[in-house]
């Protein structure tokens, strides 16, 4: 009799546990279907978008992943590293759930202030006077300007085609010979400058199909080749291609990316890729006086959505540092842009030696721009030949082994 009662009790307990499991599974299924139904019934503007998920995932960086693994396996936390403290779980959950970073008020203000997304970037290296209030601004042209349905008359063109004579042509100690190793192109090829557009004062209208940033390429090519560095300038009318294909302005990088890929395929000697743009900031932010001469300041822009952007940033930072030594104040610094709804790759995924440079702003003149092109060529040649020497030393060391 005792054994029978014990057995009955045992079965009773097991039956209760089974009912709890079934109830829990039922509640779980109801919860899943309820949440799914709620999400699908929301209006499109209130639904969770893939971009939101992507933005949240981007906050899970290598350091955070390492810490999460360390919470499960404490041997990871015994390894030497330079991380001061582990991320707080409460701050992490709040950041992922709201997309608001308490350490960066811009994450909140950017949602409330129209146009504030323009400042949604990171200053990796700040040049003289550069801060988050005067970061580079890129404005989109009106549709009729973009399609060149109307263009301003030109002015101040006297002597525009003459090369700059400020820096005498150096005698190259080395040369790439017939090899073209630098590729310069212009994604926003119609970005222009107000001093040459008659009657135009609005920065948003500083666009022209003839007088634009492509002219900077001429001076840069001349100056680089004077220093023995073979350079190819691609003046393809990217904007014209967009018009022919019926594509909108945001597709500019997609179109220019085709040019870069074609160039890389047809010329294996190309090593460096420079996309030249023009900032929309005004002259007080984009001009500097160096030894009594006026220069258009340079901004190095890195696309934060490019998974290899650290290598591009390293290249840009080294150029910035060289400019700081020889042309103090010319570089405004190195900025990483990572707009939620923008390209923010800038074709830099195609090469670790790809950068975007903003040459001056809407008020600068080609006299100032050409001086800056010469200065860039000067420091770039120093960087290039030093890199070539290092590569040669490595190759010789490998051969000896």
NUKOLKOL-727818 format. One record per residue (C-alpha): x, y, z; residue number from 0. Coordinates in nm, 3 decimals, always signed. Example, Ala and Ser with C-alpha at 12.3 -4.5 7.8 and 13.67 -1.06 7.14 Angstrom:
REM residues 2
<<+1.230 -0.450 +0.780> 0>
<<+1.367 -0.106 +0.714> 1>
***
This chain:
REM residues 401
<<+0.000 +0.000 +0.000> 0>
<<+0.281 +0.241 +0.084> 1>
<<+0.451 +0.175 -0.246> 2>
<<+0.125 +0.238 -0.433> 3>
<<+0.075 +0.575 -0.264> 4>
<<+0.432 +0.678 -0.338> 5>
<<+0.392 +0.583 -0.701> 6>
<<+0.069 +0.782 -0.726> 7>
<<+0.229 +1.084 -0.573> 8>
<<+0.518 +1.058 -0.816> 9>
<<+0.282 +1.043 -1.115> 10>
<<+0.085 +1.337 -0.978> 11>
<<+0.397 +1.551 -0.959> 12>
<<+0.504 +1.458 -1.312> 13>
<<+0.159 +1.536 -1.444> 14>
<<+0.165 +1.883 -1.286> 15>
<<+0.508 +1.958 -1.438> 16>
<<+0.385 +1.849 -1.779> 17>
<<+0.085 +2.080 -1.755> 18>
<<+0.316 +2.369 -1.664> 19>
<<+0.535 +2.299 -1.965> 20>
<<+0.236 +2.286 -2.197> 21>
<<+0.098 +2.608 -2.049> 22>
<<+0.434 +2.782 -2.088> 23>
<<+0.466 +2.673 -2.452> 24>
<<+0.112 +2.789 -2.522> 25>
<<+0.177 +3.129 -2.369> 26>
<<+0.501 +3.156 -2.563> 27>
<<+0.327 +3.078 -2.894> 28>
<<+0.050 +3.326 -2.815> 29>
<<+0.312 +3.591 -2.734> 30>
<<+0.503 +3.529 -3.057> 31>
<<+0.190 +3.549 -3.273> 32>
<<+0.069 +3.856 -3.086> 33>
<<+0.397 +4.043 -3.139> 34>
<<+0.411 +3.936 -3.506> 35>
<<+0.053 +4.051 -3.559> 36>
<<+0.124 +4.382 -3.388> 37>
<<+0.432 +4.450 -3.598> 38>
<<+0.261 +4.367 -3.927> 39>
<<-0.045 +4.575 -3.841> 40>
<<+0.159 +4.890 -3.779> 41>
<<+0.176 +5.158 -4.042> 42>
<<+0.497 +5.142 -4.252> 43>
<<+0.648 +5.448 -4.087> 44>
<<+0.624 +5.282 -3.745> 45>
<<+0.761 +4.942 -3.839> 46>
<<+1.111 +4.823 -3.756> 47>
<<+1.317 +4.871 -4.070> 48>
<<+1.625 +4.678 -4.176> 49>
<<+1.825 +5.001 -4.149> 50>
<<+1.729 +5.026 -3.780> 51>
<<+1.840 +4.670 -3.716> 52>
<<+2.162 +4.739 -3.903> 53>
<<+2.223 +5.055 -3.700> 54>
<<+2.174 +4.862 -3.376> 55>
<<+2.406 +4.584 -3.492> 56>
<<+2.677 +4.839 -3.572> 57>
<<+2.691 +4.923 -3.201> 58>
<<+2.807 +4.568 -3.130> 59>
<<+3.175 +4.623 -3.201> 60>
<<+3.470 +4.391 -3.145> 61>
<<+3.533 +4.515 -2.792> 62>
<<+3.172 +4.458 -2.688> 63>
<<+3.163 +4.113 -2.846> 64>
<<+3.482 +4.021 -2.662> 65>
<<+3.331 +4.138 -2.332> 66>
<<+3.013 +3.937 -2.391> 67>
<<+3.220 +3.627 -2.457> 68>
<<+3.417 +3.703 -2.141> 69>
<<+3.104 +3.701 -1.930> 70>
<<+3.053 +3.338 -2.034> 71>
<<+3.418 +3.232 -2.036> 72>
<<+3.626 +3.427 -1.787> 73>
<<+3.951 +3.314 -1.947> 74>
<<+3.892 +3.578 -2.217> 75>
<<+3.897 +3.853 -1.956> 76>
<<+4.238 +3.741 -1.830> 77>
<<+4.402 +3.838 -2.159> 78>
<<+4.593 +4.165 -2.167> 79>
<<+4.408 +4.453 -2.328> 80>
<<+4.376 +4.830 -2.304> 81>
<<+4.005 +4.844 -2.227> 82>
<<+3.948 +5.033 -1.907> 83>
<<+3.604 +4.903 -1.809> 84>
<<+3.343 +4.666 -1.936> 85>
<<+3.035 +4.827 -2.091> 86>
<<+2.743 +4.871 -1.852> 87>
<<+2.452 +4.645 -1.943> 88>
<<+2.193 +4.915 -1.864> 89>
<<+2.361 +5.168 -2.094> 90>
<<+2.398 +4.908 -2.367> 91>
<<+2.030 +4.806 -2.354> 92>
<<+1.918 +5.170 -2.354> 93>
<<+2.141 +5.253 -2.651> 94>
<<+2.029 +4.952 -2.857> 95>
<<+1.661 +5.001 -2.779> 96>
<<+1.645 +5.378 -2.833> 97>
<<+1.941 +5.452 -3.065> 98>
<<+2.032 +5.728 -2.819> 99>
<<+2.387 +5.744 -2.687> 100>
<<+2.398 +5.929 -2.357> 101>
<<+2.763 +6.016 -2.425> 102>
<<+2.670 +6.187 -2.753> 103>
<<+2.379 +6.436 -2.740> 104>
<<+2.378 +6.450 -3.122> 105>
<<+2.205 +6.110 -3.124> 106>
<<+1.900 +6.278 -2.965> 107>
<<+1.920 +6.619 -3.130> 108>
<<+1.963 +6.465 -3.473> 109>
<<+1.607 +6.334 -3.460> 110>
<<+1.456 +6.665 -3.360> 111>
<<+1.647 +6.922 -3.566> 112>
<<+1.603 +6.923 -3.946> 113>
<<+1.934 +6.889 -4.129> 114>
<<+2.124 +6.796 -3.813> 115>
<<+2.214 +6.460 -3.971> 116>
<<+2.481 +6.653 -4.164> 117>
<<+2.683 +6.651 -3.842> 118>
<<+2.629 +6.279 -3.785> 119>
<<+2.993 +6.191 -3.822> 120>
<<+3.306 +6.144 -3.620> 121>
<<+3.613 +6.363 -3.621> 122>
<<+3.892 +6.110 -3.627> 123>
<<+4.169 +6.370 -3.645> 124>
<<+4.082 +6.737 -3.594> 125>
<<+4.268 +6.998 -3.791> 126>
<<+4.312 +7.355 -3.675> 127>
<<+3.973 +7.504 -3.579> 128>
<<+3.775 +7.193 -3.669> 129>
<<+3.493 +7.082 -3.440> 130>
<<+3.144 +6.937 -3.461> 131>
<<+2.989 +7.276 -3.538> 132>
<<+3.178 +7.320 -3.867> 133>
<<+3.205 +6.972 -4.013> 134>
<<+3.193 +6.941 -4.394> 135>
<<+2.847 +6.988 -4.543> 136>
<<+2.731 +6.831 -4.866> 137>
<<+2.423 +6.984 -5.024> 138>
<<+2.221 +6.830 -5.306> 139>
<<+2.151 +7.053 -5.608> 140>
<<+1.796 +7.135 -5.717> 141>
<<+1.659 +6.902 -5.986> 142>
<<+1.677 +7.158 -6.266> 143>
<<+2.040 +7.234 -6.182> 144>
<<+2.121 +6.863 -6.160> 145>
<<+1.985 +6.808 -6.509> 146>
<<+2.164 +7.119 -6.638> 147>
<<+1.833 +7.257 -6.761> 148>
<<+1.958 +7.598 -6.657> 149>
<<+2.311 +7.710 -6.574> 150>
<<+2.455 +8.037 -6.456> 151>
<<+2.662 +8.247 -6.692> 152>
<<+3.034 +8.232 -6.622> 153>
<<+3.266 +8.510 -6.508> 154>
<<+3.626 +8.569 -6.389> 155>
<<+3.768 +8.319 -6.638> 156>
<<+4.078 +8.518 -6.732> 157>
<<+4.391 +8.308 -6.684> 158>
<<+4.191 +8.017 -6.548> 159>
<<+4.361 +7.764 -6.772> 160>
<<+4.711 +7.874 -6.682> 161>
<<+4.888 +7.635 -6.441> 162>
<<+4.982 +7.763 -6.100> 163>
<<+5.329 +7.917 -6.087> 164>
<<+5.354 +7.943 -5.708> 165>
<<+5.553 +7.623 -5.668> 166>
<<+5.838 +7.563 -5.916> 167>
<<+5.836 +7.222 -6.081> 168>
<<+6.076 +6.993 -5.893> 169>
<<+6.313 +6.759 -6.068> 170>
<<+6.191 +6.408 -5.988> 171>
<<+6.459 +6.188 -5.836> 172>
<<+6.240 +5.887 -5.906> 173>
<<+5.966 +5.814 -6.154> 174>
<<+5.697 +5.556 -6.217> 175>
<<+5.779 +5.576 -6.588> 176>
<<+5.484 +5.490 -6.808> 177>
<<+5.287 +5.349 -6.515> 178>
<<+4.983 +5.540 -6.392> 179>
<<+4.960 +5.468 -6.020> 180>
<<+4.715 +5.738 -5.906> 181>
<<+4.354 +5.753 -6.023> 182>
<<+4.166 +6.080 -5.965> 183>
<<+3.793 +6.102 -6.030> 184>
<<+3.493 +6.320 -5.943> 185>
<<+3.172 +6.160 -5.816> 186>
<<+2.997 +6.499 -5.791> 187>
<<+3.171 +6.634 -6.098> 188>
<<+2.953 +6.944 -6.137> 189>
<<+3.026 +7.093 -5.795> 190>
<<+3.144 +7.444 -5.871> 191>
<<+3.253 +7.768 -5.702> 192>
<<+3.052 +8.088 -5.666> 193>
<<+3.324 +8.335 -5.783> 194>
<<+3.282 +8.194 -6.136> 195>
<<+2.901 +8.182 -6.148> 196>
<<+2.758 +8.519 -6.246> 197>
<<+2.473 +8.636 -6.025> 198>
<<+2.475 +8.323 -5.805> 199>
<<+2.509 +8.368 -5.428> 200>
<<+2.322 +8.063 -5.297> 201>
<<+2.567 +7.781 -5.207> 202>
<<+2.304 +7.524 -5.305> 203>
<<+2.321 +7.653 -5.663> 204>
<<+2.699 +7.629 -5.700> 205>
<<+2.693 +7.369 -5.979> 206>
<<+2.809 +7.390 -6.338> 207>
<<+2.877 +7.144 -6.620> 208>
<<+3.197 +7.319 -6.738> 209>
<<+3.366 +7.512 -6.457> 210>
<<+3.377 +7.275 -6.162> 211>
<<+3.595 +7.052 -5.943> 212>
<<+3.731 +6.862 -6.245> 213>
<<+3.965 +7.155 -6.314> 214>
<<+4.144 +7.080 -5.987> 215>
<<+4.242 +6.748 -6.141> 216>
<<+4.446 +6.922 -6.409> 217>
<<+4.667 +7.098 -6.155> 218>
<<+4.695 +6.790 -5.934> 219>
<<+4.800 +6.573 -6.226> 220>
<<+5.062 +6.822 -6.341> 221>
<<+5.203 +6.858 -5.992> 222>
<<+5.214 +6.483 -5.924> 223>
<<+5.377 +6.401 -6.256> 224>
<<+5.634 +6.677 -6.196> 225>
<<+5.729 +6.463 -5.897> 226>
<<+5.754 +6.146 -6.102> 227>
<<+5.416 +5.997 -6.010> 228>
<<+5.207 +5.884 -6.306> 229>
<<+4.848 +6.003 -6.265> 230>
<<+4.526 +5.940 -6.455> 231>
<<+4.246 +6.197 -6.434> 232>
<<+3.897 +6.065 -6.511> 233>
<<+3.665 +6.354 -6.598> 234>
<<+3.367 +6.136 -6.685> 235>
<<+3.044 +6.333 -6.648> 236>
<<+2.893 +6.122 -6.369> 237>
<<+2.597 +6.357 -6.339> 238>
<<+2.533 +6.331 -6.712> 239>
<<+2.535 +5.952 -6.685> 240>
<<+2.280 +5.969 -6.406> 241>
<<+2.056 +6.186 -6.621> 242>
<<+2.080 +5.945 -6.915> 243>
<<+1.993 +5.649 -6.695> 244>
<<+1.713 +5.830 -6.512> 245>
<<+1.890 +5.788 -6.178> 246>
<<+1.872 +6.032 -5.889> 247>
<<+2.160 +6.221 -5.725> 248>
<<+2.204 +5.974 -5.433> 249>
<<+2.309 +5.712 -5.691> 250>
<<+2.620 +5.913 -5.778> 251>
<<+2.859 +5.684 -5.590> 252>
<<+2.705 +5.381 -5.750> 253>
<<+2.777 +5.533 -6.091> 254>
<<+3.129 +5.651 -6.010> 255>
<<+3.203 +5.314 -5.853> 256>
<<+3.158 +5.156 -6.196> 257>
<<+3.429 +5.389 -6.328> 258>
<<+3.670 +5.294 -6.051> 259>
<<+3.613 +4.922 -6.099> 260>
<<+3.663 +4.951 -6.474> 261>
<<+3.985 +5.147 -6.420> 262>
<<+4.114 +4.886 -6.173> 263>
<<+4.041 +4.609 -6.420> 264>
<<+4.204 +4.780 -6.718> 265>
<<+4.511 +4.910 -6.533> 266>
<<+4.663 +4.688 -6.265> 267>
<<+4.925 +4.954 -6.187> 268>
<<+4.672 +5.181 -6.016> 269>
<<+4.734 +5.189 -5.642> 270>
<<+4.571 +5.508 -5.510> 271>
<<+4.220 +5.638 -5.573> 272>
<<+4.122 +5.997 -5.493> 273>
<<+3.767 +6.128 -5.524> 274>
<<+3.768 +6.511 -5.533> 275>
<<+3.469 +6.711 -5.403> 276>
<<+3.384 +7.065 -5.294> 277>
<<+3.246 +7.155 -4.950> 278>
<<+2.935 +7.370 -4.904> 279>
<<+3.083 +7.568 -4.612> 280>
<<+3.169 +7.935 -4.655> 281>
<<+3.511 +8.092 -4.704> 282>
<<+3.598 +8.170 -4.341> 283>
<<+3.590 +7.796 -4.270> 284>
<<+3.751 +7.675 -4.593> 285>
<<+4.044 +7.913 -4.641> 286>
<<+4.378 +7.951 -4.466> 287>
<<+4.674 +8.188 -4.507> 288>
<<+5.013 +8.016 -4.523> 289>
<<+5.323 +8.232 -4.559> 290>
<<+5.118 +8.519 -4.696> 291>
<<+4.935 +8.311 -4.958> 292>
<<+4.572 +8.201 -4.951> 293>
<<+4.496 +7.827 -4.975> 294>
<<+4.170 +7.633 -4.996> 295>
<<+4.157 +7.397 -4.700> 296>
<<+4.128 +7.021 -4.743> 297>
<<+3.901 +6.772 -4.565> 298>
<<+3.967 +6.398 -4.571> 299>
<<+3.639 +6.205 -4.562> 300>
<<+3.617 +5.837 -4.476> 301>
<<+3.305 +5.623 -4.523> 302>
<<+3.218 +5.459 -4.192> 303>
<<+2.995 +5.194 -4.351> 304>
<<+3.293 +5.050 -4.534> 305>
<<+3.401 +4.748 -4.323> 306>
<<+3.768 +4.824 -4.400> 307>
<<+3.748 +5.194 -4.327> 308>
<<+4.027 +5.176 -4.067> 309>
<<+4.282 +5.121 -4.347> 310>
<<+4.146 +5.411 -4.551> 311>
<<+4.155 +5.628 -4.238> 312>
<<+4.518 +5.533 -4.174> 313>
<<+4.613 +5.647 -4.525> 314>
<<+4.424 +5.977 -4.486> 315>
<<+4.569 +6.038 -4.140> 316>
<<+4.925 +6.000 -4.265> 317>
<<+4.861 +6.255 -4.540> 318>
<<+4.704 +6.491 -4.285> 319>
<<+5.008 +6.463 -4.059> 320>
<<+5.244 +6.537 -4.348> 321>
<<+5.039 +6.843 -4.438> 322>
<<+5.051 +6.960 -4.076> 323>
<<+5.431 +6.952 -4.087> 324>
<<+5.476 +7.139 -4.417> 325>
<<+5.151 +7.337 -4.460> 326>
<<+5.020 +7.401 -4.110> 327>
<<+4.644 +7.452 -4.105> 328>
<<+4.580 +7.341 -4.463> 329>
<<+4.409 +7.019 -4.357> 330>
<<+4.086 +7.046 -4.160> 331>
<<+4.135 +6.689 -4.046> 332>
<<+4.004 +6.338 -4.106> 333>
<<+3.631 +6.278 -4.064> 334>
<<+3.442 +5.948 -4.063> 335>
<<+3.086 +5.985 -4.195> 336>
<<+2.824 +5.725 -4.121> 337>
<<+2.484 +5.873 -4.203> 338>
<<+2.195 +5.636 -4.140> 339>
<<+2.037 +5.696 -4.482> 340>
<<+2.339 +5.778 -4.695> 341>
<<+2.608 +5.597 -4.891> 342>
<<+2.888 +5.645 -4.635> 343>
<<+3.110 +5.400 -4.826> 344>
<<+3.226 +5.632 -5.103> 345>
<<+3.377 +5.346 -5.309> 346>
<<+3.645 +5.305 -5.043> 347>
<<+3.557 +4.938 -5.013> 348>
<<+3.736 +4.890 -5.345> 349>
<<+4.082 +4.975 -5.209> 350>
<<+4.247 +5.046 -4.875> 351>
<<+4.419 +5.338 -5.053> 352>
<<+4.096 +5.511 -5.153> 353>
<<+3.997 +5.848 -5.003> 354>
<<+3.758 +6.135 -5.061> 355>
<<+3.894 +6.490 -5.036> 356>
<<+3.688 +6.808 -5.008> 357>
<<+3.879 +7.085 -5.185> 358>
<<+3.777 +7.417 -5.033> 359>
<<+3.423 +7.550 -5.022> 360>
<<+3.181 +7.735 -5.247> 361>
<<+3.366 +8.068 -5.213> 362>
<<+3.718 +7.957 -5.299> 363>
<<+3.900 +8.051 -5.618> 364>
<<+4.104 +7.826 -5.846> 365>
<<+4.412 +8.022 -5.751> 366>
<<+4.361 +7.901 -5.394> 367>
<<+4.255 +7.555 -5.505> 368>
<<+4.558 +7.508 -5.729> 369>
<<+4.793 +7.600 -5.446> 370>
<<+4.627 +7.333 -5.236> 371>
<<+4.659 +7.082 -5.520> 372>
<<+5.032 +7.155 -5.534> 373>
<<+5.062 +7.113 -5.157> 374>
<<+4.875 +6.783 -5.167> 375>
<<+5.098 +6.658 -5.449> 376>
<<+5.403 +6.762 -5.250> 377>
<<+5.316 +6.559 -4.939> 378>
<<+5.165 +6.273 -5.138> 379>
<<+5.487 +6.227 -5.333> 380>
<<+5.678 +6.213 -5.004> 381>
<<+5.434 +5.951 -4.875> 382>
<<+5.441 +5.752 -5.200> 383>
<<+5.816 +5.728 -5.242> 384>
<<+5.865 +5.638 -4.877> 385>
<<+5.607 +5.360 -4.913> 386>
<<+5.782 +5.239 -5.229> 387>
<<+6.115 +5.230 -5.046> 388>
<<+5.964 +5.024 -4.764> 389>
<<+5.811 +4.780 -5.016> 390>
<<+6.143 +4.744 -5.197> 391>
<<+6.326 +4.678 -4.869> 392>
<<+6.070 +4.411 -4.779> 393>
<<+6.100 +4.247 -5.122> 394>
<<+6.481 +4.242 -5.097> 395>
<<+6.466 +4.093 -4.749> 396>
<<+6.227 +3.823 -4.873> 397>
<<+6.453 +3.740 -5.168> 398>
<<+6.754 +3.694 -4.936> 399>
<<+6.556 +3.449 -4.727> 400>
***
